[in-house]
């Protein structure tokens, strides 16, 4: 325990030291100390005459002025390059670069001191330099050397600032300060900067930078306090972060940047799970709506229905986590299943040929049975089944018989052990008949080696009356006489 405490203390000291060394105040103080030491203890290195001193000072003034102007030009070019490659909001980082303070102070002091010495040299040409001016000339020489050394350090700092990881680190530093001071608007500005970099990385297929942005965005969420309820002002802050995820996914989908797309979907899932564990249901609902928005506004519009399966898997997992919490969590679970049903219905209708591929994530997800086992009340279970079979109805209209047989095998292996499985199985057969897919209905009966029995239909009406009417669109149940299995098939 003591060892962990010492490590935390050292980490705090290291962070504060790094923060102090990277401030303008420190660089101004350091440059001031160096200048004072040079003037108080100048080495005796100048031994020329007045003509040499004049030529030297004239050259130094013109050279340092040119170099200072060159430094300003470097800043402008660096700002333009960084803004075009990442985000236009990086101007503040160049303005606040601490090396600006030390560089400009040393250069300005050296130039002004050279001007001052030129005004003090009044002797004729080739006369010896007065003894009183020799220490000042020597100090001026030392300052020139320091100017060139500081220029090298300044160039290195500017080049480092061009790296995306350096920019992201600085943004996170500002974000941490803003969150500590509860300045939410400033914190959101920092999040938007990271989002801009991520979108730019997606547009140029820079997966490495995109992954770093994803990690940074995840850090921003983990460091935010959780909203207490729907009226908490923090909820809007979290909602803005969720919206940024949607924007990143939108650009990744458009640019076919798979790595960033997967990373953003997984990070959004982790964010939703954190909300569920904190029982911040209003924030968790924002994540579910974000997934739905991603599907309808980006995936289906761009024809990338393959990723719908991954979105559905993440939603099933969030629903299962919520069902483990409490009554409010189970309500959230049922609503999430309704969102999955809406997503699946539109995905099946958008590209019917991919129904067999999408069924693995939409209908045959491993979380389906686990979630059903977590619903404690039969009413909740039947509501979940109603939503599930509404999705099955959309699937059965466009599926191939072989896909229906594969689903029947999965259902029999994973869900048939549930006490409500027999009437639910009959519901699947009846819905296939309702959709005009008698071939699918017969396939299910043959695969399960059973008929639809009257007592199971009675159970459906008794426990799921309103749900049955909704699933069958108000129509009466279809006739099941044509589904009777032959005696030979039943005996076999």
C-alpha positions in Angstrom: 0.0 0.0 0.0 2.8 2.4 0.9 4.5 1.6 -2.4 1.4 2.5 -4.4 1.0 5.7 -2.4 4.6 6.6 -3.2 4.1 5.9 -6.9 1.0 8.1 -7.0 2.9 10.9 -5.2 5.8 10.6 -7.6 3.4 10.7 -10.6 1.8 13.9 -9.2 5.2 15.5 -8.6 6.3 14.5 -12.1 3.2 16.0 -13.7 3.4 19.2 -11.8 7.1 19.5 -12.6 6.4 18.9 -16.3 3.7 21.5 -16.2 5.9 24.1 -14.5 8.8 23.5 -17.0 6.5 24.0 -20.0 5.1 27.3 -18.9 5.9 30.8 -20.2 6.8 32.0 -16.7 9.5 29.4 -16.3 11.0 30.2 -19.7 10.9 33.9 -19.1 12.5 33.4 -15.7 15.2 31.1 -17.2 16.0 33.5 -20.0 16.2 36.4 -17.6 18.6 34.5 -15.3 20.9 33.6 -18.3 21.0 37.2 -19.5 21.8 38.5 -16.0 24.5 36.0 -15.5 26.1 36.8 -18.9 26.2 40.5 -18.1 27.4 40.0 -14.5 30.1 37.5 -15.4 31.1 38.0 -19.0 34.2 36.1 -20.2 37.1 38.2 -21.7 36.9 37.0 -25.3 36.7 40.2 -27.3 40.1 41.9 -28.1 39.4 43.8 -31.3 39.5 47.5 -32.1 36.6 50.0 -32.6 36.4 49.2 -36.4 36.0 45.5 -35.7 33.4 46.2 -33.0 31.4 48.4 -35.4 31.5 45.7 -38.1 30.6 43.0 -35.7 27.7 44.8 -34.2 26.3 45.9 -37.6 26.5 42.2 -38.8 24.9 40.9 -35.6 22.0 43.3 -35.7 21.2 42.5 -39.4 21.7 38.8 -38.9 19.7 38.4 -35.8 16.9 40.5 -37.2 16.7 38.3 -40.3 16.8 35.1 -38.2 14.0 36.5 -35.9 11.9 37.2 -39.0 12.6 33.7 -40.2 11.4 32.3 -37.0 8.1 34.1 -37.4 7.8 32.7 -40.9 8.5 29.2 -39.6 5.6 29.6 -37.1 3.2 30.8 -39.8 4.2 27.9 -42.1 3.9 25.4 -39.3 0.5 26.7 -38.4 -0.7 26.4 -41.9 0.6 22.8 -42.3 -0.9 21.7 -39.0 -4.2 23.3 -39.7 -4.5 21.8 -43.1 -3.5 18.3 -41.9 -5.3 18.1 -38.6 -7.4 21.0 -37.2 -7.6 24.8 -37.6 -7.7 25.1 -33.8 -4.0 24.4 -33.2 -3.2 28.2 -33.4 -3.4 28.4 -29.6 -0.7 25.7 -29.2 1.8 27.7 -31.3 0.9 30.9 -29.7 1.4 29.4 -26.2 4.6 27.5 -27.1 6.8 28.3 -24.2 10.0 28.5 -26.3 8.5 31.7 -27.9 9.1 33.5 -24.6 12.8 32.5 -24.2 13.6 32.9 -27.9 12.1 36.3 -28.4 13.5 37.7 -25.1 17.0 36.6 -25.8 16.9 37.8 -29.4 15.4 41.1 -28.6 17.8 41.8 -25.7 20.8 40.9 -27.9 19.6 43.1 -30.8 18.9 46.0 -28.5 22.1 45.6 -26.6 24.0 45.7 -30.0 22.3 48.9 -30.9 23.2 50.4 -27.6 26.9 49.4 -28.0 27.0 50.9 -31.5 25.8 54.2 -30.1 28.4 54.1 -27.4 31.4 53.6 -29.8 32.5 57.1 -30.8 36.3 56.7 -31.2 37.9 57.0 -34.7 38.5 53.9 -36.9 41.2 51.4 -35.8 41.5 53.0 -32.4 41.6 50.5 -29.4 38.2 49.8 -27.9 37.7 51.4 -24.5 38.3 49.1 -21.6 34.8 49.9 -20.2 33.2 48.5 -23.4 35.2 45.3 -23.7 33.1 43.3 -21.1 29.9 44.4 -22.8 31.2 43.3 -26.2 32.2 39.9 -24.7 28.8 39.6 -23.2 27.2 40.4 -26.5 29.3 37.6 -28.1 28.0 35.1 -25.5 24.5 36.3 -26.2 24.9 35.6 -29.9 26.0 32.1 -29.2 23.0 31.6 -26.9 20.8 32.9 -29.7 21.9 30.3 -32.1 21.6 27.5 -29.6 18.1 28.6 -28.6 17.2 28.7 -32.3 18.1 25.0 -32.6 15.9 24.2 -29.6 13.1 26.3 -31.0 13.2 24.5 -34.3 13.1 21.2 -32.5 10.1 22.3 -30.5 8.2 23.4 -33.6 8.9 20.1 -35.4 7.7 18.2 -32.4 4.5 20.2 -32.4 3.8 19.1 -36.0 3.4 15.5 -34.8 -0.2 14.5 -34.2 0.5 12.6 -31.0 2.1 15.7 -29.6 -1.0 17.8 -30.5 -3.3 15.2 -29.0 -1.2 15.1 -25.8 -1.5 18.9 -25.5 -5.2 18.8 -26.1 -5.7 16.2 -23.4 -3.6 18.4 -21.1 -5.9 21.4 -21.7 -8.9 19.1 -21.4 -7.8 17.8 -18.0 -7.3 21.4 -16.7 -10.8 22.3 -18.0 -12.5 19.3 -16.3 -10.6 20.0 -13.0 -11.9 23.5 -13.1 -15.4 22.3 -14.2 -15.2 24.5 -17.4 -17.4 22.2 -19.5 -17.5 24.5 -22.6 -13.7 24.6 -22.8 -13.6 20.8 -22.2 -16.0 20.3 -25.1 -13.8 22.5 -27.3 -10.9 20.2 -26.6 -13.0 17.1 -27.4 -14.0 18.7 -30.7 -10.4 19.3 -31.6 -9.6 15.6 -31.1 -12.7 14.7 -33.2 -11.4 17.0 -36.0 -8.1 15.2 -36.0 -9.8 11.8 -36.1 -12.0 12.8 -39.0 -9.0 14.2 -40.9 -7.1 11.0 -40.2 -10.0 9.0 -41.6 -10.1 11.1 -44.8 -6.4 10.4 -45.5 -6.5 6.7 -44.3 -4.2 7.4 -41.3 -5.1 4.5 -39.1 -2.4 5.1 -36.5 -3.5 8.7 -35.8 -7.2 7.6 -35.8 -6.4 4.9 -33.2 -4.7 7.5 -31.0 -7.7 9.8 -31.3 -10.0 7.0 -30.3 -7.9 6.3 -27.2 -7.9 10.0 -26.4 -11.7 10.2 -26.8 -12.1 7.2 -24.5 -9.9 9.0 -21.9 -12.0 12.1 -22.1 -15.2 10.1 -21.3 -13.6 8.2 -18.4 -12.4 11.4 -16.8 -15.8 13.0 -16.9 -18.1 12.7 -13.9 -21.2 10.7 -14.5 -24.5 12.6 -14.9 -26.9 12.0 -12.0 -30.1 12.3 -14.0 -32.0 13.7 -16.9 -31.8 17.3 -15.4 -28.0 17.2 -14.7 -26.1 19.7 -16.9 -23.4 17.1 -17.3 -25.8 15.1 -19.5 -25.5 17.6 -22.3 -21.7 17.3 -22.0 -21.8 13.6 -22.4 -24.3 13.9 -25.2 -21.9 16.1 -27.1 -19.2 13.6 -26.7 -21.5 10.9 -28.0 -22.3 13.1 -31.0 -18.6 13.4 -31.7 -18.4 9.6 -31.9 -21.2 9.6 -34.5 -19.4 12.2 -36.6 -16.2 10.1 -36.5 -18.0 7.0 -37.5 -19.7 8.9 -40.4 -16.4 10.0 -41.9 -14.9 6.5 -41.3 -17.9 4.9 -43.1 -17.6 7.3 -46.0 -13.9 6.8 -46.4 -14.0 3.1 -45.9 -11.6 3.4 -42.9 -12.4 0.0 -41.2 -9.9 0.3 -38.3 -11.2 3.7 -37.1 -14.8 2.5 -37.6 -14.4 -0.6 -35.4 -12.5 1.4 -32.8 -15.2 4.0 -32.6 -18.0 1.5 -32.4 -16.2 -0.4 -29.6 -15.3 2.8 -27.7 -18.9 3.9 -27.9 -19.9 0.5 -26.5 -17.5 0.9 -23.6 -18.9 4.3 -22.9 -22.4 2.9 -22.8 -21.4 0.1 -20.5 -19.9 2.7 -18.1 -23.2 4.5 -18.1 -25.1 1.3 -17.3 -22.7 0.4 -14.5 -23.2 3.9 -13.0 -27.0 3.5 -13.6 -27.0 6.7 -15.6 -29.8 5.6 -17.8 -30.4 8.9 -19.6 -26.8 8.9 -20.8 -27.0 5.2 -21.8 -30.1 6.0 -23.9 -28.0 8.5 -25.8 -25.5 5.8 -26.7 -28.4 3.6 -28.0 -29.8 6.5 -30.1 -26.3 7.1 -31.4 -26.0 3.5 -32.7 -29.4 3.8 -34.3 -28.4 7.1 -35.9 -25.1 5.5 -37.2 -27.1 2.7 -38.9 -29.8 4.9 -40.5 -27.7 7.9 -41.4 -24.4 6.2 -42.5 -24.3 2.5 -42.8 -27.5 1.9 -44.7 -27.1 5.1 -46.8 -23.6 4.0 -47.8 -24.7 0.4 -48.5 -22.5 -1.0 -45.8 -25.0 -3.3 -44.1 -22.2 -5.7 -43.1 -21.4 -3.4 -40.1 -25.0 -3.5 -39.0 -24.3 -6.9 -37.5 -21.6 -5.4 -35.3 -23.8 -2.6 -34.2 -26.5 -5.1 -33.2 -24.0 -7.2 -31.3 -23.0 -4.1 -29.3 -26.6 -3.3 -28.5 -27.4 -6.8 -27.4 -24.5 -6.7 -25.0 -25.6 -3.4 -23.6 -29.1 -4.8 -23.1 -27.7 -7.8 -21.3 -25.6 -5.7 -19.0 -28.7 -3.5 -18.2 -30.9 -6.5 -17.5 -28.5 -7.6 -14.7 -29.0 -4.3 -12.8 -32.6 -3.7 -11.6 -36.1 -3.0 -12.8 -35.0 0.2 -14.6 -32.3 -1.8 -16.3 -34.7 -4.4 -17.6 -36.9 -1.7 -19.0 -33.8 -0.2 -20.7 -33.1 -3.7 -22.0 -36.5 -4.1 -23.6 -36.3 -0.6 -25.2 -32.9 -1.5 -26.6 -34.3 -4.7 -28.2 -36.9 -2.5 -29.9 -34.1 -0.4 -31.4 -32.4 -3.6 -32.6 -35.7 -4.7 -34.2 -36.1 -1.4 -36.0 -32.5 -1.6 -37.2 -32.8 -5.2 -38.4 -36.1 -4.6 -40.2 -34.6 -1.7 -42.2 -31.4 -3.7 -42.9 -33.3 -6.7 -44.2 -35.5 -4.5 -46.4 -32.5 -2.5 -47.7 -30.6 -5.5 -48.9 -32.6 -8.7 -48.8 -29.7 -10.7 -50.3 -27.6 -10.2 -47.1 -30.3 -11.5 -44.7 -28.5 -14.8 -44.3 -25.3 -13.0 -43.3 -27.0 -10.5 -41.0 -29.0 -13.1 -39.1 -25.9 -14.2 -37.2 -25.7 -10.9 -35.4 -29.4 -9.9 -35.4 -31.2 -13.2 -34.7 -28.6 -15.7 -33.5 -26.6 -13.5 -31.1 -25.3 -15.4 -28.1 -26.7 -12.7 -25.8 -30.3 -13.5 -26.8 -30.8 -16.5 -24.5 -28.7 -15.0 -21.7 -30.8 -11.9 -21.7 -34.1 -13.9 -21.7 -32.8 -15.8 -18.7 -32.2 -12.5 -16.9 -35.8 -11.3 -17.3 -37.5 -12.3 -14.1 -41.1 -11.8 -14.9 -42.9 -13.7 -17.7 -44.5 -10.4 -18.8 -41.0 -9.0 -19.5 -40.0 -12.2 -21.2 -43.0 -12.2 -23.5 -42.4 -8.5 -24.3 -38.8 -9.4 -25.3 -40.0 -12.3 -27.4 -42.5 -10.1 -29.1 -39.8 -7.8 -30.1 -37.5 -10.6 -31.2 -40.2 -12.3 -33.3 -41.1 -8.9 -34.9 -37.5 -9.0 -36.1 -38.0 -12.6 -37.2 -41.1 -11.6 -39.2 -38.9 -9.1 -41.2 -36.3 -11.8 -41.7 -38.7 -14.6 -42.8 -40.1 -12.4 -45.6 -36.8 -12.3 -47.4 -34.8 -15.2 -46.2 -33.8 -18.4 -48.0 -35.1 -21.8 -46.7 -31.6 -22.9 -45.8 -31.2 -19.8 -43.6 -34.4 -20.5 -41.9 -33.2 -24.1 -41.3 -30.0 -22.8 -39.8 -31.9 -20.5 -37.5 -34.2 -23.4 -36.4 -31.1 -25.5 -35.5 -29.7 -22.6 -33.5 -33.0 -22.0 -31.7 -33.4 -25.7 -30.8 -29.8 -25.8 -29.4 -29.8 -22.5 -27.5 -33.3 -21.5 -26.6 -35.4 -24.7 -26.6 -34.4 -25.4 -23.0 -36.4 -22.4 -21.9 -39.9 -23.2 -20.4 -41.5 -20.8 -22.9 -39.8 -22.4 -25.9 -42.7 -24.6 -27.2 -45.3 -21.8 -27.6 -42.5 -19.5 -28.9 -41.5 -22.1 -31.5 -45.2 -22.3 -32.6 -45.2 -18.5 -32.8 -42.3 -18.7 -35.3 -44.1 -21.2 -37.4 -47.4 -19.2 -37.4 -45.6 -16.0 -38.3 -43.9 -17.7 -41.3 -47.4 -18.8 -42.5 -48.6 -15.2 -41.9 -45.8 -13.9 -44.1 -46.8 -16.3 -46.9 -43.7 -18.5 -46.4 -45.3 -21.9 -46.1 -42.0 -23.4 -47.2 -40.3 -21.9 -44.2 -43.0 -23.0 -41.9 -42.8 -26.6 -43.1 -39.0 -26.4 -42.8 -39.3 -25.4 -39.2 -41.7 -28.2 -38.4 -39.5 -30.8 -40.2 -36.4 -29.5 -38.5 -38.0 -29.6 -35.0 -39.9 -32.8 -35.8 -43.1 -31.5 -34.3 -46.5 -29.9 -35.2 -48.1 -26.7 -33.9 -50.5 -27.8 -31.2 -53.7 -26.2 -30.0 -52.6 -25.9 -26.4 -49.5 -23.9 -27.4 -51.7 -21.5 -29.4 -53.9 -21.2 -26.3 -50.9 -20.3 -24.2 -49.9 -17.6 -26.7 -53.3 -16.0 -26.4 -53.4 -16.3 -22.6 -50.0 -14.7 -22.0 -49.3 -12.6 -25.0 -52.7 -11.6 -26.3 -52.0 -8.0 -27.3 -48.6 -9.0 -28.6 -50.0 -11.6 -30.8 -52.4 -9.1 -32.4 -49.5 -6.7 -33.1 -47.3 -9.4 -34.6 -50.0 -10.6 -36.9 -51.0 -7.0 -37.9 -54.5 -7.6 -36.5 -55.1 -10.6 -38.8 -56.4 -13.9 -37.4 -53.9 -16.7 -36.9 -53.3 -18.6 -40.1 -54.6 -22.1 -40.6 -52.2 -24.9 -39.5 -53.9 -27.8 -41.2 -51.4 -27.8 -44.0 -48.6 -28.0 -41.6 -49.5 -31.4 -40.2 -46.6 -33.7 -40.5 -47.2 -37.0 -42.3 -47.4 -40.0 -39.9 -44.3 -41.6 -41.5 -42.3 -38.4 -40.9 -43.6 -38.2 -37.3 -42.6 -41.8 -36.5 -39.2 -41.3 -38.0 
